[in-house]
Amino acid sequence: MEAKNVELEGSLERALQSLKAADVQAQNQQEKIAELEKAKHDINLEKQQFKAKVRILASLLRYVVVT
């Protein structure tokens, strides 16, 4: 009976370690997702700024061509 308890405790300890490792991995992945979402937001903001600059330059070009 004692041997069976030791074996079960070992199995439980391995399962706990596995869960802890999975939790750390999930947390790392969540952090990476947050970083990627921020990068995406920053890129979209930069894209909108470039589009605005292109519109301004296109307007200036039309003005220069017309005058």
C-alpha positions as CSV (number, residue, x, y, z in Angstrom):
1,M,0.0,0.0,0.0
2,E,2.8,2.4,0.9
3,A,4.5,1.8,-2.5
4,K,1.2,2.5,-4.3
5,N,0.9,5.8,-2.4
6,V,4.5,6.8,-3.3
7,E,3.8,6.0,-6.9
8,L,0.6,8.0,-6.9
9,E,2.3,11.0,-5.2
10,G,5.0,10.8,-7.9
11,S,2.4,10.8,-10.6
12,L,0.6,13.7,-9.1
13,E,3.9,15.7,-8.7
14,R,4.7,15.1,-12.4
15,A,1.2,16.1,-13.4
16,L,1.5,19.3,-11.3
17,Q,4.8,20.1,-12.9
18,S,3.4,19.6,-16.3
19,L,0.5,21.9,-15.5
20,K,2.9,24.6,-14.2
21,A,4.9,24.4,-17.4
22,A,1.8,24.6,-19.5
23,D,0.7,27.6,-17.5
24,V,4.0,29.4,-18.0
25,Q,3.9,28.6,-21.7
26,A,0.3,30.0,-21.9
27,Q,1.3,33.1,-20.1
28,N,4.3,33.6,-22.5
29,Q,2.0,33.2,-25.4
30,Q,-0.5,35.7,-24.0
31,E,2.3,38.2,-23.6
32,K,3.5,37.6,-27.2
33,I,-0.1,38.0,-28.4
34,A,-0.3,41.3,-26.6
35,E,2.9,42.5,-28.1
36,L,1.7,41.5,-31.6
37,E,-1.6,43.3,-31.1
38,K,0.2,46.5,-30.0
39,A,2.5,46.2,-33.1
40,K,-0.5,45.8,-35.3
41,H,-2.1,48.8,-33.8
42,D,1.0,50.9,-34.2
43,I,1.4,49.8,-37.9
44,N,-2.3,50.6,-38.6
45,L,-1.8,54.1,-37.0
46,E,1.4,54.6,-39.1
47,K,-0.5,53.5,-42.2
48,Q,-3.3,56.0,-41.6
49,Q,-0.7,58.8,-41.1
50,F,1.0,57.8,-44.4
51,K,-2.4,57.8,-46.2
52,A,-3.1,61.3,-44.8
53,K,0.3,62.5,-46.1
54,V,-0.3,61.0,-49.5
55,R,-3.7,62.8,-49.7
56,I,-2.0,66.1,-48.8
57,L,0.7,65.6,-51.3
58,A,-1.8,64.7,-54.0
59,S,-3.7,67.8,-53.3
60,L,-0.6,69.9,-53.4
61,L,0.4,68.3,-56.7
62,R,-3.0,69.0,-58.2
63,Y,-2.7,72.6,-57.1
64,V,0.8,72.9,-58.6
65,V,-0.3,71.3,-61.9
66,V,-3.4,73.5,-62.2
67,T,-1.5,76.8,-61.4
